[in-house]
Amino acid sequence: MKKLLASVVFGSLVAPQAAFAAEEVNVYSYRQPFLVEPMFKEFTKETGIKVNVKFAKQGLAEKLQQEGEYSPADVVLTTDISRLVELADKELVQSVNSAEIEKNIPSQYRDSEDEWFALTLRTRNVYSSRERVGHLPNSFDYRQLAEPEWKGKICTRSGKHPYNVSLVSSMIAHYGEAETQTWLEGMKANLARKPQGNDRDQVKAVKEGLCDLAIGNSYYLGKMVNDSKQKAWAEAVFIDFPGQTAKGTHVNVSGMAMAKYAPNQANAVKLMEFLTGDKAQQMYAEINYEYPVKNGVKQSELVASWGAFNADTLPLENVAKHHKTAMKLLDTVKFDL
């Protein structure tokens, strides 16, 4: 009955388990088709293992809970450390013992119990107006976003978006709850408008003169540069890497985990190892302007042109522990209101 119910509720997204052959692997993905399908095709070419992938914009954790032991999912691909930790906290994934993955993924970007692993890195940057501000100094830190000189000059999306929650969580991990609350209060006082839109909208607002600084992920700059309608937005800003003389630039990830009831575990491990290898890491870098998580893999030419930076070395597992506190502080200071 449970299997039937899952098939009825999620029929449009999930094929029945019986439909999958032995030499296949089943993926649930938040990552978009254009990004991952080229890698899946290459994996199939090299191994002969077919990849069945189901895409979703939200609800994967709930979906896995509903399906339970009847779930066909082998590997889950998702964005943001909070979603990876959510899967582990809800006991929807299992540990993976792979020397290859551990060799490829630095320890700060994987779970200490080997229940999730990062696949790509993206930095949380400050974009500055070329016309009105110029490049921010190398000494610029996230804490300076709360200084009075930026009053009415900062744009950002909702504080409760996972990207910003992770940034706030990292501030708590480094500086404590009280200091982070004071920082949030100062940054809220400096906002040019109520938090809204997505990261690209903040860069657009800089171009339009609504603000001088915008907070956004690094890879969006690459997307805007290569979009004829948004290229002018990208050309209106410099990309800055905060924290270079402090704790380093905050880094978030996209990542993967093996589903708890994966029916094709051996094939799942093969796919996970492939995604951490040189070829897939290079494809990630070129297609989506993200930083490879594996050391030594070349960045795309465009990303490399943004310059080198020091990343925050705090393990993301430690950052994620503060997500609930971050949400509480955002409510306390009424950041989005």
C-alpha positions, 0 to 999 in steps of 0.5 A: 500500500505504501508503494502504491501511495508513493506511486500515485502521489509522485507518479509524475516525478518518480518511475516505479522501482520495478522499471529500473534495470540492474545496470542503472542508477537513479538520481533525485536532483535539485540541480538543473538538467543543463548542468548535470545531464552532460556529466551523466551522459559521460558517466554512462559512456564510460561505465555503461550504467544508465542514469535515470534522473528526476528533477525537482525545485523543492520537496525532495526530503519530504518525497524521500520520507513519503516513499520510505523503503520503497524509494527508487532513489540512489543518489540525491543532488542538491544545493546549499549546505542546509539542504545536505544537512537536512537530509542527514538530520532526517536520516534519509541518507546513508554513509558512503565508504569510498577512499576515492571520494575522500581523496577528492573532497577536502575534509571541510567540504564533507560530512564527518560521518561520510553522509554527504559530500560537496561537489562544487563551491560558490563564494558569497561575495559583495558586488560593488559599483564600478562607477560609485565605489570601485573595487573594495579594499582587500581588507574589506570584511563582511562585518563592515557591511554594518558600518554607517558609511554604507547607510542606504547603500546595500541591497540583498535578497531575503535574509532567510534565503538559504544562501544568506542563512549560511552566511549568518551561520558562519558569522555566528560560528566565528563571532558568537550570537551576540556580535552577529545580532549587532552586525545584522542590526547594523546591516539592516539599517544600511539596506537601500530597500526591503530585501527582495528578489534573487541575487541577480536582482541585487546586481541589477539594482546596483546598475540602476543606482538603487544601491552601491553594494550587493550581496550575491553568489559568485557564479551568478556573475558568470551567468550574467556576463553570458546573458545578453539581457544582463551583461550590462548589469555584470559590467556595472560591478566589481566582484569582491571577496570579503574576509581576506585579512580576517576569516576568509570568504564564506563558501557554500556548496552544491553536493550529493548523498546516497539515499538511505534505501538506495537499491543500486548502491554499487552503481551509486558509489560509482556515480558519486566517485565519477562526480568527484573526479577530474572530468566531472569537476572540470565540466561543473567549472565550465558549465556553471561558473562554480569552483571545483571542490577537488584541488588541482582542477582548473577553473574556467577562464572567466572564473579565474579572471575574478582573481584568487582568494582565501576561503573560510576554512571552517568546516561546513558541518560546523557552520550548519550547526548554527542555522536555527540560531541564524533564523532566530536572529533574523526574526529578532532583528526583523531583517526582512521587514 
